[in-house]
Amino acid sequence: MITANASFFDAWAGPGCNNVLERYSACGCTNVRASQHGGYSFVYQGQTAAAYNTANCRGVAHTRFSRSVQDCSGFGWNSFFIQC
């Protein structure tokens, strides 16, 4: 597993961007734990990313990231791909 030196995706258990935080920074596809859908932030530092509603980054990406963003209202993505 290669870890991105910059961009990463943080997911909180919630509600909102509170409680348990899990950081996803590996290059390629990573499944987001079912318990980590309270809120998120993506910190862009050179690597773009995409979020998928399905596990294992299958199908078409739901959302693509090319800048930093945060949303504390919850999300439904089940996997996340960091392009390295």
C-alpha positions as CSV (number, residue, x, y, z in Angstrom):
1,M,0.0,0.0,0.0
2,I,1.4,3.4,-1.0
3,T,0.4,6.3,1.2
4,A,-0.2,9.7,-0.3
5,N,2.3,12.3,1.1
6,A,-0.3,15.0,0.9
7,S,-4.0,14.7,0.1
8,F,-6.2,12.9,2.6
9,F,-9.9,12.2,3.4
10,D,-11.1,12.4,7.0
11,A,-14.4,10.9,8.0
12,W,-16.1,11.3,11.4
13,A,-18.5,9.0,13.2
14,G,-20.8,12.0,13.9
15,P,-23.1,13.4,14.4
16,G,-21.5,15.9,12.1
17,C,-17.7,16.4,12.3
18,N,-17.5,15.0,15.8
19,N,-16.4,11.9,17.7
20,V,-14.3,9.2,16.2
21,L,-12.1,10.4,13.3
22,E,-10.7,8.1,10.7
23,R,-8.1,9.3,8.1
24,Y,-7.9,7.8,4.7
25,S,-4.6,8.6,2.9
26,A,-3.7,5.5,0.9
27,C,-3.3,5.8,-2.9
28,G,-6.0,4.0,-4.8
29,C,-9.3,2.7,-3.5
30,T,-10.2,2.4,0.2
31,N,-13.6,1.4,1.6
32,V,-15.1,3.9,4.2
33,R,-16.3,2.1,7.3
34,A,-20.0,2.1,7.8
35,S,-19.6,3.8,11.2
36,Q,-17.7,6.8,9.6
37,H,-20.5,8.7,7.8
38,G,-21.2,11.7,10.1
39,G,-19.1,14.3,8.3
40,Y,-16.0,14.6,6.2
41,S,-13.2,16.8,5.0
42,F,-10.9,16.3,2.0
43,V,-7.5,18.1,2.2
44,Y,-6.1,18.7,-1.3
45,Q,-2.4,18.9,-1.5
46,G,-1.6,17.7,-5.0
47,Q,-3.6,14.4,-5.4
48,T,-7.1,14.5,-6.7
49,A,-9.7,12.0,-5.4
50,A,-13.2,10.6,-6.1
51,A,-15.9,9.3,-3.9
52,Y,-18.2,6.3,-4.8
53,N,-21.6,5.3,-3.5
54,T,-20.5,1.6,-3.9
55,A,-17.8,-0.4,-2.2
56,N,-14.5,-1.0,-3.9
57,C,-14.8,2.1,-6.1
58,R,-17.0,0.3,-8.6
59,G,-19.1,2.1,-11.2
60,V,-19.1,5.8,-11.8
61,A,-17.6,8.3,-9.3
62,H,-20.3,10.2,-7.5
63,T,-18.1,13.2,-6.5
64,R,-14.6,14.3,-7.6
65,F,-12.3,16.4,-5.5
66,S,-9.6,18.8,-6.8
67,R,-9.7,21.2,-3.9
68,S,-10.1,21.1,-0.2
69,V,-13.6,20.8,1.1
70,Q,-15.5,20.0,4.3
71,D,-19.1,19.0,5.0
72,C,-20.4,18.1,8.4
73,S,-23.9,17.1,7.4
74,G,-23.2,13.4,6.7
75,F,-22.5,11.5,3.4
76,G,-23.4,8.3,1.7
77,W,-20.2,7.3,-0.1
78,N,-18.9,3.8,0.6
79,S,-15.4,4.1,-1.0
80,F,-12.9,6.7,-1.8
81,F,-10.1,6.8,-4.4
82,I,-7.0,8.9,-4.1
83,Q,-5.1,9.3,-7.4
84,C,-1.3,9.1,-6.8
